[in-house]
């Protein structure tokens, strides 16, 4: 089979999509193929756009293939299906690419992949889409509003149903649209090493604009594409680490104090552990636990780069915590990630109602074990980056039913997240309302009479 040049962006995108189709996670596959490609600048950005775009818009693109091709997408040879997805994505969603170039490059890719006469079919399908789209959107939608929205925005029906039940159909559409946009990149400034203004000035000096978050003192959002993160000023010096502003809220919810012992039950790769240490002035102890010793090495690497000394790691399953006592406990529970679907393009296709139910059971077991580690008068924070009530409210409600000597604790006064507080004191962030990842958080403590 003839191979296109390794420098061809569409070839790299095709290879990456093939790897994802075979089961690889989208972000890991993209990073691996980009490193091998030798591409830079605009070509790297094009590959990223094509890969994440085709994964996000998979259902919509397959619906177009069902409409325009002789055989539905599910019955197409995988190579041809991927090529058609790449071509249709460029025509439907990338206005900056001339239609003639999108068609020609896609047909050329089909030829280079050895599709032979099928390259003509690719050309015909793409041109048929262009002809039909001159007058109207060629994609017909069903009468059922949930399925119509799911096809149009490219989500599973069950997710759209979940969100429309909670928000209404119109707001659910805004949420779906938000998740289909490229994610922003937020930095969390390490106040023990520098000032936020210092990082902002250093970024400006290399042509990268940024804007501070007015509600979070350490958050800095990048406006311009940053290129390789490790090459940004201040990385080696430990001035900052990448962490979405929503995730930065969670350590504030824990509200650790200097000299305390804080247990981070599900710590890897260390974003919240290092933030806890920073908020404590690196005075006290942060015990970072995770069942994977390999993943804990990432916690250690991050702590070392940020020059934090108060973090220790333990390879422990969060359901089997024994002998640890802490003033504050953080359960940043493994979850479906339904609040971060813009970052994890394939997450919408990897989760299901069944997987959510399994995760909710795991979360309940971890919370039970973590509660035994809390000292009297301590605070336990349960947090997720999902928007599913079975993993959030239901886990908390069931825990409180099993433990009537526990209660929800009030949020710390003068905290940076009062704007996102619910009436019952829990914290919830809706991405389309607050322009940041979706998160849930709850503070728990034993009732004073039982402590």
VENZIBEL-V835310 format. One record per pair of residues at least 24 apart in sequence whose ideal C-beta (glycine too) atoms are under 7 Angstrom apart, sorted by sequence separation. I is the first residue (numbers start at 0). GAP is how many residues later the second one is. If there is no record, write none. Layout:
BEGIN
i->{I I}
gap->{GAP GAP}
END
This chain:
BEGIN
i->{60 63 102 144 148 152 195 246 250 255 258 259 260 261 262 263 264 265 267 285 287 290 334 11 25 246 250 257 258 263 284 285 286 287 288 289 290 333 25 82 218 257 260 262 268 272 281 283 290 11 60 82 148 152 190 205 247 267 281 282 284 286 288 60 242 250 267 269 273 281 333 334 362 366 25 188 202 215 218 268 269 273 288 8 82 187 202 217 240 267 268 279 332 359 378 5 6 53 98 187 188 201 267 276 359 363 5 6 53 56 201 212 215 266 269 273 355 358 362 366 410 185 186 240 268 269 276 332 356 8 12 16 78 185 273 276 355 359 363 407 408 11 15 19 53 79 86 90 185 186 198 330 355 359 363 407 408 49 52 56 78 330 407 408 8 12 16 183 184 273 286 8 12 79 83 87 90 272 405 406 49 82 86 90 286 330 405 9 52 193 198 405 406 83 87 184 198 328 404 405 404 192 328 192 193 328 339 404 192 318 338 395 318 325 338 189 317 320 324 325 326 336 337 338 391 189 319 320 323 325 328 330 332 334 336 337 188 189 318 324 327 330 334 335 337 188 317 320 326 327 328 329 330 331 332 334 386 187 265 317 320 325 330 335 384 186 187 264 384 384 385 186 187 335 68 264 334 382 383 20 67 184 185 382 185 271 382 185 67 187 271 380 381 20 67 240 262 380 381 262 17 261 264 378 379 16 63 240 260 261 264 265 379 260 261 262 263 264 265 378 237 259 262 265 377 13 237 259 261 265 13 237 66 13 66 255 12 253 376 63 375 9 62 253 249 191 187 190 62 189 191 59 58 59 338 59 9 13 58 57 56 339 10 55 338 339 9 338 337 338 264 3 264 3 2 1 262 0 1 0 192 189 55 254 253 253 252 252 249 249 254 182 182 180 178 178 251 251 252 251 248 252 248 44 245 252 158 245 246 248 252 244 245 249 155 243 154 243 245 157 216 215 214 214 161 178 177 177 174 174 173 55 54 54 57 51 26 25 25 25 24 19}
gap->{24 24 24 24 24 24 24 24 24 24 24 24 24 24 24 24 24 24 24 24 24 24 24 25 25 25 25 25 25 25 25 25 25 25 25 25 25 25 26 26 26 26 26 26 26 26 26 26 26 27 27 27 27 27 27 27 27 27 27 27 27 27 27 28 28 28 28 28 28 28 28 28 28 28 29 29 29 29 29 29 29 29 29 30 30 30 30 30 30 30 30 30 30 30 30 31 31 31 31 31 31 31 31 31 31 31 32 32 32 32 32 32 32 32 32 32 32 32 32 32 32 33 33 33 33 33 33 33 33 34 34 34 34 34 34 34 34 34 34 34 34 35 35 35 35 35 35 35 35 35 35 35 35 35 35 35 35 36 36 36 36 36 36 36 37 37 37 37 37 37 37 38 38 38 38 38 38 38 38 38 39 39 39 39 39 39 39 40 40 40 40 40 40 41 41 41 41 41 41 41 42 44 44 45 45 45 45 45 46 46 46 46 47 47 47 48 48 48 48 48 48 48 48 48 48 49 49 49 49 49 49 49 49 49 49 49 50 50 50 50 50 50 50 50 50 51 51 51 51 51 51 51 51 51 51 51 51 52 52 52 52 52 52 52 52 53 53 53 53 54 54 55 55 55 56 56 56 56 56 57 57 57 57 57 58 58 58 59 60 60 60 60 60 61 61 61 61 62 62 63 64 64 64 64 64 65 65 65 65 65 65 65 65 66 66 66 66 66 66 66 67 67 67 67 67 68 68 68 68 68 69 69 71 72 72 72 73 74 74 75 75 76 76 76 82 86 87 87 88 88 90 91 92 92 92 94 95 95 95 96 97 97 98 98 98 98 99 99 100 100 101 105 105 108 109 110 110 112 112 113 114 116 124 124 125 127 128 130 131 133 157 159 160 161 162 163 163 164 164 165 168 174 178 180 183 188 189 190 190 190 190 191 191 191 192 192 193 193 193 195 199 200 201 204 226 252 253 254 256 257 258 289 290 291 291 293 317 318 319 320 321 326}
END
